[in-house]
Amino acid sequence: MELLEIRNVSQEFGGLRALDSVNLQVRQEEIFGLIGPNGAGKTTLFNLITGIYKPTEGQVLFRGRNIENLPPHQISRLGIGRTFQNIRLFRKMSVLDNVKVGMHAVTRAGFWGTLREWGYSRKEEKKIDERARELLAMVGLYDKRMEYAESLAYGEQRRLEVARALGLNPVLLLLDEPAAGMNTREKEELIELVAGIRGMSITVLLVEHDMNVVMNVCERIAVLDYGRKIAEGDPYSIRNDERVIQSYLGVGM
Amino acid sequence: MFWQQLINGLTLGSTYALIALGYTMVYGIIQLINFAHGEIYMFGAFAGLFLVTRFGVNVFVAMLGAMIFCMLLGMLVERIAYRPLRGRSSRLSALISAIGVSIFLSTLMVLIRGPQTDRYPDTIEISSFSLGPVQVSSLQVIILLVAALLMLGLQVFIHKTKMGKAMRACSEDLDASSLMGVNVNRVISFTFALGSALAAAGGVMVGLYYNAVWPYMGLMAGLKAFAAAVLGGIGSIPGAMLGGLCSGVLEIFGVAYLASSYRDAIAFGILIVVLLVRPQGILGKPISKKV
């Protein structure tokens, strides 16, 4: 069954058509890769799915429900977590608090909830704290939980973004160039991490330029070029697709 | 003389700090200078006065009532005058809207009760005692204590509660916060409520201290508190507290040692000098532009 369906989506900025009638189906519990040259519309698509942009045309369905007009915080509460191409952590907050922000939101800290907080939700707070520690252990940052996010090394910051997104308890996780700027060892750890996430029955949609990472972890791949989808299929067929080689992979791949 | 003026300055400064916090918190989250904040403070002073004269309540109860009233007023202003503009037009439109609200609120108060100055009835016994060479009035002690308690409470709130955490997250990155499930509009609304409540407390205390409340009192107090927030580093909460205290002390010293008629000139002159030396304010972080 499709978890996420992009139906005929177009996005225009002024005269620029960043996405042009894109169709995409992401199935439950698969790892889906999105590749293409810079400016092809990959991040735009992420922004559309998470509600930062409203599509000019078309629909976005998550578990069969239209989400294209929902505000971002509601979409994320439905179970869509994401990371960012340019790391956007809460730099002045502790590593642990970064993970907790999303978890609090999911457990609904409202106006009145805040006022009642001292009374009843100690138990909930404890649960959140434990879960946040688990997630940090999973991404290998448990020992650094009390440090400021900005003091982490680059690769660690990327992993913290993943942990923070997992704090939302997502069904679908969008990773925007998670391997960017990582060295070979860090990339191997990332591939392991993504495999681990899949083991949690979380569907992953991944934008990535590193073909080694993409071909290793993705079960299906779609290729965008100038806002259009030019190919879709398993890693093997994508690697051998004439148009993809021409516009993106290049010869010798 | 020095210690006496220091106490006077800290008393005045702590009220500046209470108002400055509202400016800095709102700025920290939506980069808006809420020019109507001084008028919220003025409404707080009048709400307190109203409760004391009409219902004869205790000053502290009146302060609490004024805080609650201003919380609602602050949220209402945000909802009507700022939220509809957010994301749809430039930040400048919200700023102009804020100036409009400021004028509207002070004029509204004139319409309601006229432009004349009013005074708080003598509800609390003001005694003064000497602390070495310094004369301290019980009112000064109350003001310093209440301001300290409120600021301490704010710090605990910001660092220990979920809403506080959401506020810190929003002040760093609104979009990323919303993508982590934080209802950004609600956090902004809450920030206005919190800042307005602190301003209201300041308004009631200034009303008691100077024994005068009038519809345009928010203008100068607001400007000075805003200057204090900039002095401390706009967007920084400890900065607003420190900036408020510094402004109050320096202003009083200026009056005492230089000339009282230059009171406001001194207050803003200091601001200019400090900003020339340290543009980001005392506790602000330097802004580096990406090239």
Chai-1 contact restraints between the chains, C-beta under 6 A:
chainA,res_idxA,chainB,res_idxB,connection_type,confidence,min_distance_angstrom,max_distance_angstrom,comment,restraint_id
A,T50,B,L179,contact,1.0,0.0,6.0,A-B,restraint_1
A,P72,B,S178,contact,1.0,0.0,6.0,A-B,restraint_2
A,P72,B,L179,contact,1.0,0.0,6.0,A-B,restraint_3
A,H73,B,S178,contact,1.0,0.0,6.0,A-B,restraint_4
A,H73,B,G181,contact,1.0,0.0,6.0,A-B,restraint_5
A,H73,B,V182,contact,1.0,0.0,6.0,A-B,restraint_6
A,H73,B,N183,contact,1.0,0.0,6.0,A-B,restraint_7
A,S76,B,L179,contact,1.0,0.0,6.0,A-B,restraint_8
A,S76,B,G181,contact,1.0,0.0,6.0,A-B,restraint_9
A,R77,B,G181,contact,1.0,0.0,6.0,A-B,restraint_10
A,R82,B,L179,contact,1.0,0.0,6.0,A-B,restraint_11
A,R88,B,D173,contact,1.0,0.0,6.0,A-B,restraint_12
A,R88,B,A176,contact,1.0,0.0,6.0,A-B,restraint_13
A,F90,B,A169,contact,1.0,0.0,6.0,A-B,restraint_14
A,F90,B,E172,contact,1.0,0.0,6.0,A-B,restraint_15
A,M93,B,R168,contact,1.0,0.0,6.0,A-B,restraint_16
A,V101,B,A169,contact,1.0,0.0,6.0,A-B,restraint_17
A,V101,B,M180,contact,1.0,0.0,6.0,A-B,restraint_18
A,G102,B,M180,contact,1.0,0.0,6.0,A-B,restraint_19
A,G102,B,G181,contact,1.0,0.0,6.0,A-B,restraint_20
A,H104,B,K162,contact,1.0,0.0,6.0,A-B,restraint_21
A,A105,B,G181,contact,1.0,0.0,6.0,A-B,restraint_22
A,A105,B,V182,contact,1.0,0.0,6.0,A-B,restraint_23
A,V106,B,G181,contact,1.0,0.0,6.0,A-B,restraint_24
A,A109,B,K162,contact,1.0,0.0,6.0,A-B,restraint_25
A,T114,B,T161,contact,1.0,0.0,6.0,A-B,restraint_26
A,T114,B,M163,contact,1.0,0.0,6.0,A-B,restraint_27
A,E117,B,T161,contact,1.0,0.0,6.0,A-B,restraint_28
A,L168,B,G181,contact,1.0,0.0,6.0,A-B,restraint_29
